[in-house]
Amino acid sequence: MHGNRRSALLVLAVVLCGAALFLWQGRLREMQQDEGGEEMAMGAGPREIVEPSDPEAWSPAPATLRKEAESAVRGQLEAFKSGDYETAITYQSEMLRQNFASPDHFRQMMEANYPQFAHYKRIEFQEATVHEDGKHVQLSVQVTGEDGVTVSARYLMVREQDQFRVEGVEGGSMASAPPGDRT
């Protein structure tokens, strides 16, 4: 009978932990949604200045801006690949860096939610647009992880201290990858 009580308590503890995790994840999603209701990945908070969904504010990015923004994305991906999260987090905007207690916390989030980025094999840059403010660039990408799975994402880059940094990423998580993209 003592074993049954212990088993029942263990089941109760697991159920309570699961419920707490479910509630915490829901609250985290609420905090990560922008004003338009689109979830921003990689810890992004609400955007106050730039609204990516306003097509009139965006135009094709000049080659120099495109190359500069792509270079920042490649730099972060290479840092992920080598396990250098001290460097990888420096590619995040100041706003995003505030969301992580440490580079290790950032690593845990990336490996759990964005394995194709954390362990990328290949990236293909697609469309690049610049916001009328000249400080923001959007890059559409396809990232293939070492596991062969390809995901699509859109980076929102911001110019801070004369270089582009990641301000947010839409898509790219395994949860957002359509079944057809999982090879």
C-alpha positions in Angstrom: 0.0 0.0 0.0 2.9 2.3 0.8 4.2 1.9 -2.8 0.8 2.8 -4.2 0.8 6.0 -2.2 4.3 6.9 -3.4 3.3 6.2 -7.0 0.2 8.4 -6.7 2.3 11.2 -5.2 4.8 10.9 -8.0 2.0 11.1 -10.6 0.5 14.1 -8.9 3.9 15.8 -8.9 4.4 15.2 -12.6 0.9 16.5 -13.4 1.5 19.7 -11.4 4.8 20.3 -13.0 3.3 19.8 -16.4 0.5 22.2 -15.6 3.0 24.8 -14.3 5.1 24.4 -17.5 2.0 24.8 -19.7 1.0 28.0 -17.9 4.5 29.4 -18.0 4.8 28.7 -21.8 1.5 30.4 -22.4 2.6 33.5 -20.5 5.9 33.5 -22.3 4.1 33.4 -25.7 1.9 36.3 -24.6 5.0 38.3 -23.8 6.7 37.4 -27.1 3.8 38.5 -29.3 4.0 41.9 -31.1 1.0 44.2 -31.3 -0.2 42.5 -34.5 -0.3 39.1 -32.8 2.7 37.6 -34.7 5.0 35.7 -32.5 8.7 36.8 -32.6 11.2 34.1 -32.0 14.5 34.1 -30.1 13.2 36.1 -27.2 12.1 39.1 -29.2 9.8 41.5 -27.4 7.3 43.9 -28.9 8.7 46.2 -31.7 7.8 49.8 -31.0 9.3 51.5 -34.1 9.2 49.1 -37.1 6.2 47.1 -38.3 7.4 44.4 -40.8 3.9 43.8 -42.0 3.6 47.4 -43.4 4.6 46.7 -47.0 4.7 50.4 -48.0 7.5 51.1 -45.5 9.8 48.5 -47.1 11.7 48.4 -50.4 14.4 46.2 -51.9 17.7 46.5 -49.9 20.7 47.9 -51.7 23.5 45.4 -52.2 25.7 47.0 -49.6 23.1 46.8 -46.8 22.1 43.3 -47.8 25.7 42.1 -47.7 26.2 43.8 -44.3 23.1 42.2 -42.8 23.8 38.8 -44.3 27.4 39.0 -42.8 26.0 39.5 -39.3 23.6 36.5 -39.7 26.5 34.3 -41.0 28.7 35.5 -38.1 26.1 34.5 -35.5 25.5 31.1 -37.2 29.2 30.3 -37.3 29.4 31.2 -33.6 26.5 28.8 -32.9 28.2 26.1 -34.9 31.4 26.4 -33.0 29.6 26.5 -29.6 30.8 30.1 -29.0 27.6 31.5 -27.4 29.6 34.4 -25.8 30.2 35.7 -29.4 26.8 34.6 -30.7 24.8 36.6 -28.2 26.7 39.8 -29.3 24.9 39.5 -32.6 21.6 40.0 -30.8 20.2 43.6 -30.4 20.5 45.3 -27.1 16.8 44.6 -26.5 17.2 40.9 -27.1 20.3 40.5 -25.0 18.3 41.7 -22.0 16.1 38.7 -22.3 18.9 36.2 -21.4 20.5 35.9 -18.1 23.7 34.5 -19.6 25.1 33.1 -22.9 24.4 29.6 -21.5 20.7 30.5 -21.1 20.7 31.7 -24.7 22.4 28.5 -25.8 19.8 26.4 -24.1 16.9 28.3 -25.7 18.5 28.0 -29.2 19.3 24.3 -29.0 15.9 23.5 -27.6 13.8 25.6 -30.0 15.9 26.4 -33.0 18.2 23.4 -33.6 18.6 24.2 -37.3 20.1 27.5 -36.4 22.2 26.2 -33.5 23.6 23.4 -35.6 23.3 24.8 -39.1 24.8 23.1 -42.2 23.6 25.6 -44.9 21.8 28.9 -45.2 20.2 30.3 -48.3 19.5 34.0 -48.3 16.4 35.1 -50.3 14.6 38.4 -50.3 16.2 41.4 -48.5 14.3 44.6 -47.8 15.1 47.8 -46.1 12.8 49.9 -44.0 12.3 53.6 -44.9 14.1 54.5 -41.6 17.3 53.0 -43.1 18.1 51.3 -39.7 16.1 48.0 -40.3 16.6 45.2 -42.8 14.5 42.1 -43.2 16.2 38.9 -44.6 14.2 35.9 -45.7 16.2 32.7 -45.3 16.1 29.0 -45.5 18.3 27.2 -42.9 19.2 23.6 -43.1 20.4 21.9 -40.0 23.0 19.2 -39.6 20.1 16.8 -39.3 19.0 17.7 -42.9 15.8 19.5 -41.9 15.2 22.8 -43.6 13.2 25.7 -42.1 12.2 29.1 -43.4 12.5 32.2 -41.4 12.6 36.0 -41.7 15.3 37.9 -39.8 14.6 41.5 -38.6 17.9 43.2 -38.3 18.6 46.6 -36.7 21.6 48.9 -37.0 23.2 49.5 -33.6 26.6 51.0 -33.1 27.3 50.9 -36.8 26.6 47.2 -37.3 23.5 45.1 -38.0 22.2 43.0 -35.1 19.3 40.5 -34.8 16.2 42.2 -33.5 13.9 39.2 -34.1 13.2 36.1 -36.2 9.9 35.0 -37.4 9.5 31.3 -38.1 12.5 29.0 -38.0 11.5 26.8 -35.1 10.5 23.2 -35.6 7.0 24.0 -34.4 6.7 26.5 -37.3 8.1 24.3 -40.0 5.4 22.8 -42.3 5.6 19.0 -42.5 6.7 19.3 -46.2 9.8 21.2 -45.1 11.0 18.4 -42.8 13.2 16.3 -45.0 
